[in-house]
Amino acid sequence: MGAVVLAVAALFLVFAWNTADLRPVEGYTLKAGFASVGGLAPGSDVRIGGVKVGSVTGQRIDPESYRAEIDFTVRSGLALPADTEASVTSDGLLGGKYLRLVPGASKRRLAPGDTLAKTRDALALEELLARAIFLLAEPPRTDPPSTDPPGGADARGGTGKEGAQ
């Protein structure tokens, strides 16, 4: 009985490993710098158009600029344009973070070890909620009622100068 349970558990792990695509991506390494990575960690996905093309392999703080530096791999054979933009994105309301790449239009390609010049920092969920609460708490603006009908004085059949005489 114990062997059957172990065999089923092993099959489940193999299925989960293949389905979740947790295998490390073989490819070349690139770098990107951010003021905030908001929970992005080694092992997080790197995606283009929602498709996994790599994974985050490391992170550190630059001792001079105090910016977060991310190392990540991109699948071999995927030559990214030099003006590719990287942003830290959430995988839904309760999902984890991933590195989103948006390829640019440059003819020049990134080489292994290059640093992406265009990045967008993570926007924390707490910050978005605070903005929404602030907007909802703000009293609505009311403009004073207009005495003119829609269309102005011309809608009454006058020029607007009759009352000035």
C-alpha positions as CSV (number, residue, x, y, z in Angstrom):
1,M,0.0,0.0,0.0
2,G,2.8,2.4,0.9
3,A,4.5,1.8,-2.5
4,V,1.3,2.8,-4.3
5,V,1.0,6.0,-2.4
6,L,4.7,6.8,-3.2
7,A,4.1,6.0,-6.9
8,V,1.1,8.3,-7.1
9,A,2.9,11.1,-5.3
10,A,5.9,10.7,-7.7
11,L,3.5,10.8,-10.7
12,F,1.8,13.9,-9.3
13,L,5.2,15.7,-8.8
14,V,6.3,14.9,-12.3
15,F,2.9,16.1,-13.7
16,A,3.1,19.3,-11.6
17,W,6.7,19.9,-12.6
18,N,5.9,19.6,-16.3
19,T,2.6,21.5,-16.2
20,A,3.9,24.4,-14.1
21,D,7.0,24.7,-16.3
22,L,9.3,25.0,-13.4
23,R,12.3,23.8,-15.3
24,P,15.1,26.3,-15.5
25,V,15.4,28.1,-18.8
26,E,18.6,27.5,-20.7
27,G,19.7,30.7,-22.5
28,Y,21.6,33.9,-22.2
29,T,21.7,36.3,-19.3
30,L,20.6,39.9,-19.3
31,K,20.3,42.5,-16.6
32,A,17.8,45.3,-15.6
33,G,17.8,48.0,-12.9
34,F,14.8,49.1,-10.9
35,A,14.1,51.5,-8.0
36,S,11.7,48.8,-6.7
37,V,11.1,45.2,-7.7
38,G,8.1,44.8,-5.4
39,G,8.5,41.1,-4.6
40,L,10.2,39.8,-7.7
41,A,12.6,37.0,-6.7
42,P,15.0,34.5,-8.2
43,G,12.9,31.8,-9.9
44,S,10.2,34.3,-11.0
45,D,9.1,34.0,-14.7
46,V,10.2,36.3,-17.5
47,R,7.4,36.6,-20.0
48,I,6.7,38.2,-23.4
49,G,3.1,38.4,-24.2
50,G,2.2,36.2,-21.3
51,V,4.5,33.4,-22.5
52,K,7.4,32.2,-20.3
53,V,10.7,32.9,-22.1
54,G,13.0,32.9,-19.2
55,S,13.4,33.2,-15.4
56,V,14.9,35.6,-12.9
57,T,18.3,34.2,-11.7
58,G,19.5,36.8,-9.2
59,Q,19.0,40.1,-7.5
60,R,21.2,42.6,-5.7
61,I,21.5,46.2,-4.7
62,D,23.9,48.4,-6.5
63,P,26.1,49.9,-3.7
64,E,26.4,53.3,-5.4
65,S,23.0,53.9,-6.8
66,Y,21.0,51.8,-4.3
67,R,18.9,50.5,-7.2
68,A,17.8,46.9,-7.4
69,E,19.6,45.0,-10.1
70,I,18.0,41.9,-11.6
71,D,19.8,39.1,-13.5
72,F,17.6,37.0,-15.8
73,T,17.9,34.4,-18.5
74,V,16.1,34.5,-21.8
75,R,15.6,31.4,-24.0
76,S,18.4,30.8,-26.6
77,G,17.4,31.7,-30.1
78,L,15.2,34.7,-28.9
79,A,17.2,37.7,-30.0
80,L,15.6,40.7,-28.2
81,P,15.8,44.3,-29.7
82,A,18.1,46.7,-27.8
83,D,15.2,48.9,-26.9
84,T,13.2,46.1,-25.1
85,E,11.4,47.4,-22.0
86,A,11.3,45.4,-18.8
87,S,8.6,45.9,-16.1
88,V,7.7,44.1,-12.9
89,T,4.1,43.0,-13.2
90,S,1.7,41.1,-10.9
91,D,0.1,37.9,-12.0
92,G,-3.4,39.0,-10.9
93,L,-4.7,40.4,-7.6
94,L,-3.2,37.6,-5.5
95,G,-0.6,36.2,-7.9
96,G,3.1,36.4,-7.8
97,K,5.3,38.9,-9.6
98,Y,7.0,38.3,-13.0
99,L,9.3,40.2,-15.3
100,R,7.4,41.4,-18.3
101,L,9.4,42.2,-21.5
102,V,8.1,44.3,-24.3
103,P,10.3,44.1,-27.3
104,G,11.0,47.3,-29.1
105,A,11.7,48.1,-32.8
106,S,15.4,48.5,-32.8
107,K,17.4,46.6,-35.4
108,R,20.3,46.2,-32.9
109,R,20.0,43.1,-30.7
110,L,20.9,42.6,-27.0
111,A,24.0,40.6,-26.4
112,P,24.5,38.2,-23.4
113,G,25.4,40.3,-20.3
114,D,23.8,43.5,-21.6
115,T,21.7,45.7,-19.3
116,L,18.2,46.9,-20.5
117,A,18.1,50.6,-20.8
118,K,14.3,50.9,-20.5
119,T,12.6,49.7,-17.3
120,R,9.5,50.4,-15.4
121,D,9.4,50.0,-11.6
122,A,6.9,47.8,-9.8
123,L,3.7,49.4,-8.7
124,A,2.6,48.0,-5.4
125,L,-0.9,46.8,-4.9
126,E,-1.1,48.8,-1.7
127,E,-0.2,52.0,-3.6
128,L,-2.9,51.3,-6.2
129,L,-5.5,50.8,-3.4
130,A,-4.4,53.9,-1.6
131,R,-4.9,55.9,-4.8
132,A,-8.3,54.4,-5.4
133,I,-9.4,55.2,-1.8
134,F,-8.1,58.7,-2.1
135,L,-10.1,59.3,-5.3
136,L,-13.3,57.7,-3.8
137,A,-13.0,59.8,-0.6
138,E,-12.6,63.1,-2.5
139,P,-16.0,64.9,-2.5
140,P,-17.6,65.2,-5.9
141,R,-17.3,68.6,-7.7
142,T,-20.4,70.4,-8.4
143,D,-20.5,73.3,-10.8
144,P,-23.0,76.1,-10.2
145,P,-26.2,75.7,-12.3
146,S,-26.2,77.6,-15.5
147,T,-29.1,80.0,-16.3
148,D,-28.5,79.6,-20.0
149,P,-30.3,76.6,-21.7
150,P,-28.0,74.2,-23.6
151,G,-26.7,76.0,-26.6
152,G,-26.4,79.4,-24.8
153,A,-28.3,82.6,-25.5
154,D,-28.8,81.6,-29.1
155,A,-31.1,78.8,-28.0
156,R,-33.6,81.4,-26.6
157,G,-33.7,83.1,-29.9
158,G,-31.6,86.1,-28.9
159,T,-28.1,87.3,-29.2
160,G,-27.5,87.7,-25.5
161,K,-27.3,91.5,-25.8
162,E,-31.0,92.2,-25.2
163,G,-30.7,92.4,-21.4
164,A,-27.8,94.9,-21.7
165,Q,-30.0,97.7,-23.1
